[in-house]
Amino acid sequence: MDYLKAFIVGGIICALVQVLMEKTKMMPGRIMVLLVCLGAVLGAIGVYEPFSKWAGAGANVPLLGFGNVLWKGMKQAIDEEGAIGLFKGGFTACAVGVSSALIFSYIASLLTKPKMKR
């Protein structure tokens, strides 16, 4: 049941983003930044954590979840280290995810033959 709930919630988030892409003239990069910032804001006001616990991976995997992880990392680092945590906490919290994305994409580039468009 958890898998089904995660699949449905993640699908709804992706469908809403697709509607935003189709119905507005916003560029994909701006939509991605909007999602990360929205996840951080929802985490800051305390809405995202209960939603994340209920929805599981369906809420944690999209960019909204990434923004929430950045927020939680900054909040924890500010509580422990003060103002320097504002700059340091987000990097510490998401280091594993970002590093693995870079490493696995590099491995994929070695295993495949990318074609450049002319």
Residue, then its C-alpha position, 0 to 999 in steps of 0.5 A: m500500500d505504501y508503494l501505491k500511495a508513493f506512486i500516486v502522490g509522486g504522479i500527482i506532483c509530476a502531473l501538476v508540474q507538467v500542467l505548469m510547464e504546458k500552461t505557462k511560459m516558464m522555462p524548465g530551469r525556473i520551474m525546478v528552482l520554484l519547486v526547490c524553493l517551495g519545498a524549503v518554504l513548506g518545510a520552514i512553515g511545518v507543512y512538508e514534514p507531515f505530508s512527507k511522512w504520510a506520502g513517503a517516497g512520493a513526496n521525498v523524491p521530487l524536487l520539493g523533497f530536495g528543497n525540504v532536505l536543504w531546509k532541514g540541513m540548514k535548520q540543524a546546522i544553524d541550531e548547532e553552529g550559528a549563522i555559518g550553518l546558513f551556508k554550510g547546512g544545506f550542502t552537508a544535508c544533500a551531499v550524498g544525493v548530489s554526489s551519487a547523482l554525479i558519480f552515477s551519471y559519469i558512469a552512465s556516460l562511460l557506458t554509453k555513447p552520447k550523440m551530440k546534436r548538430 
